[in-house]
Amino acid sequence: MVTYHEITPDGLANLKQEVADLKAIRPAKIKNLAEAAALGDRSENAEYSAAKRELRQLEGRLRYLDKLIRYAKVTAPAASDIADIGNKIKLKFNDDNDQATYELVGPAEAGMGADKLAVNSPLGAAVRRHHVGDTVTVTAPSGTYQVTILAIQAD
């Protein structure tokens, strides 16, 4: 069974750009490996081992990104009063009255920026599909707290 994951159009574009960037440096990594292999005995060749490891990591990342892109379900932000993927949400943390603005994104995009909030995180899951003015309880590993949704806007 294939599992698709939600992603914003910007997130998909960022993944495709990372693939292009990695493919651009791939020939240099292959050349480094060939040069290191030409140095002699591979069993005691630290340069060869390092070059091989770097190329293997690059190839692994390319396979991972390819899978993310192939199984992506692009979700465009909708102008709505319900918090969902692609929307920017302004939250008030009720315990200390701090405010923060985040963009709700799919799990694959969570590491792409400080203001990205994955919908599978405790905070993201708690606010998803709620309305402006709703106060929700977030159950996190460190305990529970409440946040109020102050604003929702499509990006």
KEROVEX-601059 format. One record per residue (C-alpha): x, y, z. Coordinates in steps of 0.02 Angstrom, whole numbers, plus 32768, in hexadecimal, padded with zeros to 4 digits. Layout:
XYZ;...
***
This chain:
800080008000;804480A97FCE;803C8133804E;803881E3800A;806F82768075;802F8327806C;80A383B28037;808F84678003;80BD849F7F52;815185007F9A;818B84677FFA;818783FD7F5C;81E884837EFF;826B84857F8A;827E83C87F81;829383CE7EC4;831584597ED6;837683F07F54;8376835F7ED8;83B783D17E4F;843F84147EC3;847683657EF5;847883297E41;84E683BE7E16;856C838B7E94;855F82D17E70;85DD82CF7DE0;8660831F7E51;8642829A7ED6;865582107E54;86F682607E15;8739826A7EC8;871381B17EDF;876C81827E3E;880481EA7E6C;880B819C7F19;87FA80EE7ECF;888E81117E5D;88FE81307EF4;891880777F12;88E87FF77F95;883280187FBF;88357FB78063;88A3803A80B6;887280D18050;881B815180C0;87F881C7802F;87A1813B7FD1;8738810B8068;870681C08087;86DB81E07FD0;8677813F7FC7;8618816D8066;85F1821D8026;85B081D97F80;854881557FD9;84FA81DC8049;84D482497FB3;848481B67F56;841E81897FF0;83DF823A8002;83B0823E7F49;834D819B7F5C;82F581DF7FF7;82C882837FA2;828D82277F06;821781BE7F71;81D682597FCA;81B482AE7F24;816382157ED4;80EB81FB7F65;80C482B17F86;801182EC7F88;801A83A67F64;7FA284067FD2;7F8B84BB7FA2;7F5C8532802D;7EA5855D802D;7E5D86038063;7DF985C480F6;7DDF85E281AE;7E16852F81D2;7ECE851081F5;7F1984958179;7FB584728114;7FF8850C80BC;7FA28589812E;80008602819C;7FBC8601824B;7FD7867D82D6;7FD0862E8382;7FCB866F8432;801785FF84B6;7F9F86168547;801685ED85D5;808A868185B2;802A86E7852F;80B686D384B0;808386D883F9;80D086818363;80A6866B82AC;80C485C58253;80A0857981AB;804B84CF81BA;80A98454814C;80B7839A812B;813883328188;81B4833680F7;81BE83F48100;81D2840A81BB;828E842381B6;828A84A38129;8279853B8197;826485788249;81B185B2822C;8178850A81E4;810584A48254;80E883EF8223;803583B3822F;806F83138283;80C683718311;8066838383B4;8043843C8396;801C842682DD;7FA6839482FD;7F4C83F48386;7F298490831D;7F06843B8277;7E5084468240;7E2484C682C5;7DDF857682AD;7E16862682DB;7DED86438392;7DF7858B83C2;7E5D8560845B;7EAA84B3844E;7F0C844984C7;7FB5840B848A;7FF4836884D3;80B1836984C1;813682F9850E;815F8382858B;80AA839785C1;800983E98589;7FE9849F8562;7F668507850A;7F7185768471;7EF185E78420;7EEA85FE8363;7EED86BA8342;7EF386BD8284;7EF8864A81ED;7F2C86818140;7F508628809D;800286488065;
***
